[in-house]
Amino acid sequence: MKAAPKRKDEDAALAALHALKILDSEPEPEFDAIVRTAAEICGAPISLISLIDHDRQWFKANVGLPGIAETPRELAFCAHAVLGGDLFEVPDAMQDSRFADNPLVTGPPDIRFYAGAPVLLNDGICVGTLCVMDRKPRQLSEKQRETLRCLSRIVAHAMQGRYAIRETLRLVDRLSEQHELLRVTLQSVADGIVTTDAEGNVSLLNAVAERLTGWSTSEARGRALSEVLHVIVDASAVASRSCNHDLLVSRDGRRYGIERSVTPILKDNGSVLGEVCVFRDVTEQRRSYAQIAYRATHDMLTGLANRSEFETQLGRALHTARTTPIQHALMYIDLDQFKRLNDACGHAAGDRLLKQFARVLTATVRGGDTVSRLGGDEFAVILEDCALDDARRLAQEICDHMEDFRFAHGELKFRIGASIGVVKIDDHWRTEAALLQAADAACFSAKDAGRNRVHLWGETDLAVQAREEGLRWATQIEQALDENRFELFAQRIVPLDRPVNGVHAEILLRMVARDGALVPPGAFLPSAERHNLSSRIDRWVLLRTLLWLRSASNQTRVDMLSVNLSGHSVGDPAFHVWACGKLDEAGPALCSRLCFEITETAGVANLAQAAAFIAELRSRGVRVALDDFGSGTASFGYLKKLSVDFLKIDGQFVRDMLTDALNEAAVRCFVDVAKVVGMKTIAEFVESPAVMSRLERMGVDYAQGFLVHQPEPIDGLLDDLPDAASRAPSQSLHGLSICS
């Protein structure tokens, strides 16, 4: 492991630590409060105020590493952080050569993430850091970094403040012998100082004390200390659980948050001459703490409780439901048509809608209910001491308000609904996560049932069970992607108007379960679409297809491989950039053997993006097929706007065309239109020789289905390819069906 680097000004830093008298690790409430705040805001389990000298680092305040007071300097992340003048961040220590073999990383406490802001004194000397750490890789947001920097400055200020107070008290001890020196010194100290006689009457105020109290020394002399230094309890500080509660009320009514200490002035024989009260104006510091605490618990856009505070309150509500007979309820709310408005009018309009809905929500529920924005357009309300029927009534009131609500944007008006899931909070629930998942599922059921309505969660609710099943599939898909547990299959596509000379096939996908069983796409792809995992799957398929093509020994026998793209990928510009980059890396030879299949509904839903993406693909020699043609509501109208090479006729028209005249007429129409626009046609779901023969007579160019070829692992795709160059089309097709 590399030794921790050294600072050029180590001696100056060590001298500063001695001067400030903070060489010990004795805990102090203010510093403990700072590290707790840093941990909360940064979402980190560990936060430290770390001080550095020649050989070690030790902790002035410690959250998350109980029982550890110091570590050798050579192991300390902070030894690197003190070298710079700004925040030092290590997103993943295992990937950083400076720390990969550090015992603190490879063993307990298993540090993977570190961010530390240097603690710089007024003279620029760095004595240590305020840092946060985590046992998993991550990165701070820019707001979190700025907050950490702000807190490190507060640490430096607090250290120097302690030093000023201690120096003042040391001078006060010599009051009887050096009265004039003391008076001059007191006037120059930045803290307020009031001295009294043995009876507790004021004898002296320095300039700072006069300014803060509103009393001059001549006016205050002889008055009781409590009259001049009028201190009350700061109710807001108590409510925020701050350790500093003192509020100084000046003579003119102004209020200052203060920290104070009172020390007796003793003679050598121990008798009391009086006392000295030293206090410091911390109004701005408390205001900063209050702002930080507010930001840690509230959503900045709507002013509602944020997700972190909501989860805290939900845990408390669940605990009381388990330990008392009081009933609570939870509402999970999702705005209807929010994405449509956001896309049409922009994020600023979307933010304005969220603020308006937050006001509607808070005005409808009861005053003591916890109203939270969980993120995006999702909200939640914890209804304490509320029966389920009352919760349902309140939820319906929200829907009724939204029924009449119209969001205005310029001359446009939008109708926005709210789908609400309601769950009873009782001892039935083992965890807050399970409770929230049930509320989310009930909300989804409300949306699925028609939007802007209320749905009560029930254990026998089939929609909820389906939702939970979808979530389980989403988890399995993510695990399979992480563990590379997918396998490429392929199904051949054959020409009807000429012999088979090479392989034209569609790439299909199977998930490999943990027990080795193959899971068909119909079981997991709907969940992938629902949970935004389909683009990740598309990336996996395209990469593996390119790899297979590149490594195939008889690559020249591959005429074309068709790769399906999901609607998410078609409408995602980031995917377009990524895919085009991979195609450029693959080169023209491989691109000429690729075809991307885009479903008609996906292309129509993202028409502008689809058209631009198709143009990029075709410029690289990649062909494009419009899949499931005929399934949309305006199929023909979009052919002029989507320049593709193939139309794949939806199998619902092909399968029963011999017994359904309307289906046959539709297929014939599709073929005629394709010829007019210069596109080839592919018929899906070809399952009988009679259908095959009819398609050939109608002029369909290609056929795909179980009659042609049963899907098989891609590695076997070229093994059984018949040499059909000299056969008639019908003989060639029969040969393929036998091989399959």
N, C-alpha and C positions, 0 to 999 in steps of 0.2 A: 504494500500500500504506500502511496506517495505521502511524504511527511507534509504536515500543514505548513503553509508559507508563513514567514515572519513579517512583522511590520517594522519600518524604520523608526517609528516614534513609540516603540514599546515602553521605553523608560519613562517618557512623558505620560503615557496612559497609566502606567502603574503608579506614578507619583500622583496623578489626579485621583486615582482610586483611594490612595492613602489619605489625600487631603479631604476627600468627600466622606471618609470613614465608612465606606461601603464594602470593605474587604470581607466582611462576614456575610453569611447567607441567611441571617435571621429574617423570617418573613415579615413583611409590612403590608397592611391591608390595601393601601393604594396601589402598590405594585401588583399584588394578587388580583385586584380588580381589573387592572390593565390587561394582564395576560388572559383572564377569563373573557374579556371583551374581544381581544384579538382572536381567540379560538372560536368564539361564537360567530363573529362576522366572517371570518375566513373559512368557516366550516371544517376546522381542523381539530383533531383530538388532542394535539399537543401544542402548547405554547410556553415559551420561556423568555425570561430576561436573563441573558447570558453575559457574564463578565469574563474578560480574557487577560491573562498575564503571560509570563515567559513559558510556563510549563503546563498550565491547566486552564480549563474553563469551569466556572461554577455559577450556580443559578440563584439570582436574587429573588426570582419568583418562578413558580413551576406548576403548570397544569398538564397532566397527562403522563408524567414520569415519576410516580411516587417512589420514594426510597432512593432516588438518585440525586445526589447533591453536586457532584462534579464529575468531569471526565478529563483524561489527558488532552492537552492541546492538540497533539498530532492527530487525534481522532475527530476533532471538533469541526463541524460544518461552519460554525461561527468564526473560526480562525481565518476562513476565506472571506466571509462577509465583511469583516472589519477592515479589509484591505481597500475597499472601494468607498466611494462617498454616497452610494445609492443602494437600493434594494438588490440583494443577491438571491437568485432563485434557481433551484435544481429540480426540474419537473420529474425526473426519474433517475435516482442515484445509481440504479443497476446499469443504466446506459451511459453513465458518466465515468470516464477512466479515472478521475480523481477520487471517486468514492466507491467504485464497484466492488473492491475487496475490503472496504472498511468494515470492521467487526460490528459497528452499530447498524450497518446495512445488511450484512450477511447473517447476523444473529440478533438477539434481543437488543434493543427494542424494535428491530426490523424497519428502520427508517427508509422510505422510498422517495418522499417528497420533502423539500426544505425551501423556505423563503425567510430571509432575515434582513431587517432594516437596521443600519448602524445607529448606535446611540452616540450622537455628537454633542460635546459640551460647547459652551459659547465660544471657547478659544479654538474650536475645530478639532480637538483631540477626541478620538474614538475610544470609548472604554468598553464597548461590548455591543450587543445586538438585542433587539426584540424580534423573536422569530416564531414561526409556526411550522409544524411538521405533521406528516401523515404517513401511514403505513401502506399507502397505495399511491401510484403515480397520479399526478394531477397538475393543474396550473391555476394560479389565481386570476381573477378578473382584474381589469384595470382599476375598478372601484375598490376592490379588496387591497390591491397594492398601495393605492393612495392612502387608504385608511391605516394600513400597517405603518407607512411612513409617518403619518400624523401621530399615531400612538407612540412611535419611537421618540418623536420630539417631546411628547408629554413626559415620557420616562426621563429624558435628559433634564427637562425643566424641574421635575420632581426631585431628582437627585441633587441638583444645585440648590433647590429650595430648602431641602433638609440641611444642607451645609450652612446656608445663611442663618437658619434658625439656631443651629448648634453653636455657631460662632457668636451669635448675639447673646445666647445664654451664658457662654463662657465670659463674655465681657461684663454681663450683669453681675456675676459673682464678685467682681472687683469694684462694685458701685461705690461702696463707702470710702475707698481710698482714691479712686480716680473719677470723681463725679463729673468734672468738666470734660475729661476725655470721653466719658460715657455719653454725655449729652451730645457732643459733636458726632460721635459714632452713631448714636441712635437716629440722628437726623439724616444720616447718609444711607441707612439700611432700607432696602426696598420693601420690607415687611412693616406692618403696623406694630408699634410697641407702646404699651401702657404700663407704668409702674405705680404701685400703691405703697402706702405706709403700713405700719403694723396693724392699724385698725381697718384696713381695706379701703381707705379713701384714696382717690387718685392724686398722685403727686406730679406726674409727668406724662405727656404724650409726645411722640415724635411727629414729624410732618405728615407721614403717611397716615398715622392714626388720627390726626386732626382732620385730614381730608375725608377719610372714610366715615368717621363718627359724626362729623359736623361740629365738634367741640374744639375750642382752642384750649391750650394748657391753662391759661389764666381763668377761663370760665369753668373748666372741669375740676381744677384743683380743690380738694376737700370734699368732693362729691363721691358717693358710693360708686364702686366700679360697675355695678349692674345698671346704674342710671346712665353712665356715660357709654359703656359698652353694652348696648341693648341687644341681646342675642335671643332669637326664637328658633323653633324647630322648623326646618324647610320641609313642608308636607310633600312637595313634589320629589324631593330627594329620598324621603322615606318610601314613597310609592314605587320609585325605581330601584329600591333595595340598595341605594348608594350607602357607603359607610360614612359619608360626610353629611351631617344634617344641619349644621349651624348656619343661621341666616342673620346677618347684622343689619339692624334697622337704624339708619342714621337719624340725626336730629331733624332733618327736613323730610323724613319719610322714605328716602331711598333705601333700597335693599341690596345687600351684597352677600354672595355666598362666601364663607370664610372657612379656613382651617386654623385652629388656634391651639396653643398650649400655655399652661399657667405653671410657673415655677416659683417656689419661695426664695427670698433673698435672705441668706443666713449669715450671722456673725461667726467668727471662729469658734465661739463657745456653743454654737448651735441654736442660739436664740434667733427669732424671726424679726428681721428688719422691715419686711414687707413682701411683696411678690411682683413678679413681672409677667405680663400677658403678651405673648407674641402671636400675631395673627396675620394671615395672608389672604388677599383677595383672589378667590378662585371662581369668580362668577363666569368668566369666559370658558374656563376649563370645564365647569359643570355643564355649561351650555353645549360644549362640544361633546361631552359624555352623553348628554341627553339626546343630541342629534344622532350620535352613533347608535345609541340604544334603540332609538325610534326606527332608524334605517334597518337595524337588524331584525325588527319584528313587523315592519309594515311594508306594503307594496307602494313604491314611490309614485306610481301613476294614479292609483285610485284612493290611496290613503287607507285602504282596508288592511287587515292583518295579512301577512304573507304566509307562504306555505309552512315555513319553519314554526312560526307562532301558532298557526292552525294545528299542526301536528302536536305541539305541546299542549294546547287546550283540549284537543281530542283525547289525548292520553289521560288528562285529568278527568274529563267527563266519563271516560270508560272506567276509570278507577272508582269514581263515586257511584257509578251504576252497579259495580260489583259489590260495593261495601255498604250501600244504603238502598232503601226502597224507592228512591227518586228515579223517575223515568226521564230520559233525554231522547232527542232525535237528531238525525243528520240529514241535511239536504245537499245533494250534489247537483250543480246547475251548469248546463252547457248552452251557450247561445246558438240559436239556429241561424243559418245563412250569414254568419260572421265572416267566413272566408270569402264569400262572394262579394260582400261589401268592401272588405280589405283589398281584394284584387281590383275591384272596380274604381275605388275612390282613394286608395293609398293608406299607408299606415297611420298618418296623422288623423284621418277620419275614423279609422278603427280605434285609435286611442280615445278619441272624443266619445265614441259610442260606449266604450268600456267605462268611462267616467260617468256617463249618463245612467248606464245600467246600475252602477254601484250606488248611485243616489236613489234610484227606484228600489233597489234591494234593501238598503238600510232604512228607507222610509216605510217599507212594508212589514219587516220583521219587528220583533220586540226590542226594546232598548238594551237589554242585557245580553242579547244573543251575540255570539262571535261570528262576524261576517268576514270572509276571507276570499282573496283572489289567489287561486292555486297556480295560475300561470295561463298565458294565452287568453282564451275566452271561457275558462273554467273557473267557477266560483263554488264556495261551500259555506253552509251556515250550520253552526252547532246550536241547537235549540235546547237549552237547559231547562229542566223541570217542565217538560212539555210532553203531553200524551201524543200518541201516534196520530189520532184523529185530528188534534189541533195542528200538528205539523203538516198534515195533508191539506188542511184548510188554508194555512198560511202559504203553502206552496201553490195552491190553486189561485190564491189572490195574486201572487206574482205573475202567473200565467195570464190571468185576467187583465192585469195592468199592461202586459206586453202585447196582448191582443189588440189593445187600442193604441199602443205606442207606435210612432212612426219616426224614423231617424231621417232628418233632413240634411242633405248635402247639396248646396246650391239649389238648383231647380229639381233635383232628384229626391225622391222619398223612398225609404226602404222599410219594409215590414220585417221586424226582427222578433223572433220568438225565443222562448226559453224552455228547454226540456229538462225536467227535474226528476231525479231519483231520490226517494225518501226511505231511510232505514231507521229502525228503532235501535237505540243504543242501550244494550242490556248485557248481562253476564254471559250471554250466548257467545259473544265474540272473544276469541283468544288473543287477538292482536289488533292494533289500530290499522295495520295494513289490510287485514282481512275485512274489517269494517268499511274502510274506504273503497276497497275493490268492489264490495257488494253495492255500495252507493253509486259507484261509477257504472257498474253493470245495469243497475236499475235505471239510471239516466239514459244509458244507451237504448234500453228497451222503450223508454218514453219517446226517444227520437225515432226509433224504428217503427213505432206505432203511429206516427204521424206528426210529431214535433209539437212544440208549445203545449205540452201536457205533463201530467204528473204520473209517476209509476212508483208504487210501493214495492219494496223488495219482498220476495217470498221464497222460501226454500224450494218450493216445487215449480218455480217459475222457469219454464223451458228456455225462454229467451236469455235469462240470466245464466243458466247452465251452459247454453251455447256460447255465450260471451266468455265464460270462464274457460270453456274448452278452447276457444280461440286464443286466449292468453297463454294457455299451456302449449299450444302449437307454436306460438310466437317464441316462447322460451326454447322449445326444442329446435326451432329453425336457427336461432342465434347460436345455440350450442353446436349444431351441425356445421354452420358456417365457420365457427372458430376452430372446430376440429376437422374440417375438410371432409365431412361425411356426406358427400353427394357423389352421384355417379351419372355420367352422360350416357344416354341411350340415343338411338336414332331409328327413324322410320323412313324407308325409301319413298321417293316420289318418281313416277315413271312417265315417260312420254306416251301419248296415245297415237301420235301421227308419224312415228319413226322408231327405228330400233333403239334399244338401250345400249349406249356406248360408254357411259361412265356413271358414277354414282351421284345422284341428286337426292338428298335426304334432309329431313327436318330433325334438328337436335331436340331431344326430349330430356327430361330430368327426373331422377329418382333420388329420394333421400334414403340414406342407409341408417337404419335404427341401431341403437346400441347393441341389440342382439344379432345384428347382421341382416335383418329382414329389410326388404326394399319397400319404401313407402311411396305410393303413386302421387303424382303432383296434385290431383284433385283433393287430396286429404290436407295438404299444407299450403298450397298457393293462395287460397282465399284468405287465410290468416296472414300470410305474408303481405298481401295487398292491404288488408285492414290495418296492419301495424307498421306500415312503411318499411318493410324489409325486402320488397320485391326488387328494388334497384340494386341492393347488395347481392341478391341472387343473380340478377342479370350480369353483374360484373364478374361473378364467379364463373358463370357459363361461358361468357365471351372469352375470358382468359384461358379457360381449359380447352375451348374449341380451337383457339389459335395455337395453343401448345400442341394439341393433337395433330393439327394440320402440319405444323412445322416438323414434327417428328415422324410423320407417316412415311414409311419406306416407299410406298407406291402412291405418292401424292398425286401423280399425274392422272390416276384413275378417278380422282374426285372431281366431279364437274361443279357441284355446288352444295354447300351446307347452309341450311336456313336456321337462324337463331332468333327465337322469340324475344320481343321486348315488351315489358309491362307498360301500363299507362303512366306510372310514376316516372319511369325512365324517359319515355317520350316527351314528357312535359318538364323535364329537369335539365336546365342548361348546364349544370355542373356535370351531369352524366354525359351530355353531348361532348363537352370538352375532353373528358377522360377517355371516352370511346374513340374519338378521332385521334387522340394521342396514341392509343394502343394500335389503331389501324395504321398510322404512319410508321410506327415501330415495326409492324409486321411486314410492310412493303406491298407493292402492287401485285406480286404473284399470289400472295395469300388473299388479298382483298378481292381479287377477281373470282375467287372460289367461295365468297361469302354472300349470303342474302339475309337481310334483317326483316323479320315479319312483325308488322305493326298491326294490332287489331284495329278494325275500323272505328270502334267506339273510342279508343284511346286517341287515334289520329284526329277525329272530329272534335273531341273535348279539348285538345291542345293544338288547334289547327295551325296557328302561326309558328309555334315551336316545332311542330311536326314537319311542316313544309321546309323550314330552314334546315332542320336536321337531315331530312331526306336529301336535300341538295348537297350538303356536306358529304354524305355517304356516297352518293352517286359520283361526285367529283373524284372520289378515291377508287372508283371501279367496283364498289359494293352495290349489289342489286337489292331492291326493296320490294316486298310483297305486302299487300293490304289483306290482312287475315280476316276470316269470318265475314266476308263481304255479304251484304244483304241483311245483316242483323241490326243495322242502324235504321234511323228514321229518315235520313236524307242521303242515302248512299250515293245516288247518281250525281247529285249536285256537287259533291266534294271531289269527284274524280278529276275535274278541271284544275283543282287547287293542289292536289297531292299527286305529284309526278312519280308513279311507281312502275315497276316492271311486270308484276304479277298480280292478278286478282285471285284470292283463294275463296272459292264459293263456300259459304257456310254449309256445314254438313246437314243441318236441319232441312235444307231444301233437297239435298242429294239422296239421303237415305231412303225416302219414301216416294221418290219422283215417279216410279212406275205405277203407283197406286193413287197418287194424288196429282191431278191434272194441274192444279194451281202451282204446286212446287215445280213441276216440269216446265211450266210456262215461265216461271221465275228464272230457272236455270238458263233457259233458252235466251231470255232477255239479257241476263248477265253476260252470256257469251257474245251476243250481238254488240252490246255496249263496249265490251273489252276490245273487240276487233276494231270498232270505230276509233277508240283512243289509242290503239296500238299496243295493247297489253296482252300478255299470255294469261290463260286461265288454268287454275288447278282446282279440281273437285276433291273435297274432303269426304271422309266416311264412305269410301267405295267398298262395299262388302259383298257384292254378288256379281257374277259374270254378266248377268242381264243388264244391270245398271252400267257396268263398264262398257258394254256394247252400245247402249243408248247414248252415253256421253261421247263416245268416239264418233257416232253418226252426227251428233249435234255440233261437233267441232271443238269440244273441250280439248285443251292442249296436254294436260297432265292429270294423273290420278294418284290419290293417296288414300290408304285405308288398309284394313286387315286383309282384304283380298290380295292386295299388292304385296304387303310385307308386315309381319308382326314386329313391333319394336324390339330391338335387341341392343346389348351393350355396344358402344361405338367401336370398341376394339375389334369386334367381329364383323363390322360393316362391309369390309372389302373382301372377306374370306370367300363368301359364296356368290360373288357377283358372276352371273352367267355371261358367257361370250355370245352375245345375241346380235352381233353386227349383221349376220346373214339371215336372221329370222324375220318373219313378218311380225307386225306389232302384236297381233293377238297371240301368236305363239310365244313371243317374248314375255308377255304378261303372264301367261299360264306357267311358263318356266319359273318366274319369280314367285308366284303364289305357292308352287310346290316347294321351292327352296325355303320359304318362310315357315 
